[in-house]
Amino acid sequence: MPVRYYIRMRKILHLIIVCVVSIFLMGCGAEAAMKKGDRFYALGEYFDAAGQYRRAYSQTPAKERKLRGQRALKMAECYRRINYTQKAIAAYNNAVRYKQTDSMTYLYLAQQLMKNGQYKEAERWFMTALDSAPVYQLSPAKLQLINTGLRSARQAPQWKKEGSDYTIKRENFFNSRRADYSPVLGGEDSDRLYFTSTRNQAKGDELSGITGTKNGDIFYSQKDDKGKWQRPEVIDTELNSDYDEGACCLSPDGRTMYLTQCKTDPNYPRYAMIVTSQRSDAAWSKSTELQLTRDTLSAFAHPAVSPDGQWLYFVSNMPGGLGGYDIWRVQLTTSGTGAIENLGAPINTPGDELFPTFRPNGDLYFSSNGHEGMGGLDIYIARRASNEIKHPGFPLNSQGDDFGMTFEGMKNQGFFSSNRGDGKGWDHIYSFYNPEIIQMVKGWVYEQDGYELPQALVYMVGNDGTNLKLSVKGDGSFTQEIKAGVDYVLLGTCAGFLNHQEHIKVEPVKKSEEYVLQFPLASITAPVLIDNIFYDFDKATLRPESTAALDQLVTLLNENPNVTIELSAHTDYKGSSEYNKRLSQRRAESVVRYLTEHGIKNDRLTPVGYGKEQPKVIRKKVAERYPFLKENDVLTEEYVKTLNEEQQEQCNQLNRRTEFRVLRTTYGLFPKK
């Protein structure tokens, strides 16, 4: 044979060997990638698993149709879980093309198409899921999800067309090139915004195998004196760790943060848990785990504290729920947590219910993919006064995931998060506003002639059956929604102080309105100044301008009918001791006479004239008004005479005062005998 023939045959044989070896190596590489992918998937590291499955899929020969379909399906499952919607759709379509499907595959493909806004196509695949097996072979939960999805695909275009009163805006000032989500307003006047972010400024250097980004940390933005938001910063304390810190919430007093944390373990799946941090001296402490159950194989996440501070709501996939993730709650007590309750239907479904949060009026907001919606997670409202679930429509909800509401006081405005329009499925912070008419009452509880009382409680009763116990914030304030046509009585209380009562009658209005109330509480243990009491010069006769202050004292005594008081009058150091004492005694008796003439029983009142025997002791609040005085200064004659002429006169005015002091709090409670 010619030499050229042998050379050609050797080349052909070489090519065959190369191809066989390449195919063998590709097969080995694909198998190795699948094993890695399966290991990552078992740990919940879906981003890393997707990369391995994609490598295995690309190395699988086209003629291996079944194998390619199986690997496409695993890849699709990962993309679905990390919100890579378009890649998930492509991978599910490949699984369909290679006929590696079941009813769940069609259901997931339809749900991903919903998230992409392809409602007609989604409807087709929901129908396919319904027709893929006899109805009796579908579980009730699966059948409910398919039928709900089918109704959603038909309803969503109409919701989008109708719109709603909501206005939304993407707030890029807070957002980064990574995920930013679950905003929470805090501070005395909603002047601080907390949120979770995976931006580059988050702690740690490693990228998460779950998302492909850095682990999340809690960031915050603070308003300046002009009300302008400042550049977001990471909370630079031990609150943030190298682990993943997620959705958080605050207790009503703003002193405790509940947040989601997911620790890293290279050998076991990562189960989210709820941890707490305490705020002290404007800094957040290192978090500690909140033990809810002995269950170590379920996730516990997305905490939300009820407005009254008595319940902690959260999500979990623990046994006993209705679907994937359900919303549960547990009572918060001084001794720890109580028994766990599932909220049940209609809130929970066979799907996932996530990210519960409360509007201050008590309405529960949450996100779900198990109710009729527009695609992905939609926001729903469970009204406190009813058992109905409301869908607030477009544009608050979209084809993407919408979740994590936070409210600016009682107003229907604030912030939320959404991944709408983001090809990588990353979440961003949006603001929302709804111009609904809201009437509210805002009040402050504070010590009379002193500071706020953050330990105070306000009891609110309405003639419509309202009966609430309201906690106050750190500045002694509270806010509560009220209804037109209702009469309310509000009682401010605090241990060690007398009660104070206010009445409001709420009239219908055409725009939002706020009633502002003050609750100055008189101390039981310290003398209380009766401000704006005036006498004729060198006499005990009450001047007409004293009436307003005395009428307030009458009201106070009527609101606290079991109290007896000492009514004392004081003078400055000028004049003799005997004269000042007689004058102050007559003045105290004049006040008592006014009170008895206005219905206060005489045996509840003890008039005492101290003259100049008890010079005023300066309290911190008074020292703030007079810079030359310090807290606990005593305005004796010797001290006052060391001051300049103007300061002396101011001190003499402070010494010339009328006060009352509580003697008993049991008047009329027991028989006289």
Secondary structure, 3 states (H helix, E strand, C coil): CCHHHHHHHHHHHHHHHHHHHHHHHHHHHHHHHHHHHHHHHHCCCHHHHHHHHHHHHHCCCCCCHHHHHHHHHHHHHHHHHCCCHHHHHHHHHHHHHCCCCCHHHHHHHHHHHHHCCCHHHHHHHHHHHHHCCCHHHCCHHHHHHHHHHHHHHHHHHHHHHHCCCCEEEECCCCCCCCCEEEEEEECCCCCEEEEEECCCCCCCCCECCCCCCECCEEEEEEECCCCCECCCEECCCCCCCCCEEEEEEECCCCCEEEEEEECCCCCCCCCCEEEEEEEECCEECCCEECCCCCCCCCCEEEEEECCCCCEEEEEECCCCCCCCCEEEEEEEECCEEEEEEECCCCCCCCCCEEEEEECCCCCEEEEECCCCCCCCCEEEEECCCCCCEECCCCCCCCCCCEEEEEECCCCCEEEEEECCCCCCCCCEEEEEECCCCCEEEEEEEEECCCCECCCCEEEEEECCCCEEEEECCCCCEEEEEECCCCEEEEEEECCCECCEEEEEECCCCCCCEEEEEEEEECECCCCEECCCCCECCCCCCECHHHHHHHHHHHHHHHHCCCCEEEEEEECCCCCCHHHHHHHHHHHHHHHHHHHHHCCCCHHHEEEEEEECCCCCECCHHHHHHCCCCCCCCECCHHHHCCCCHHHHHHHHHHHCCEEEEEEECCCCCCCCC
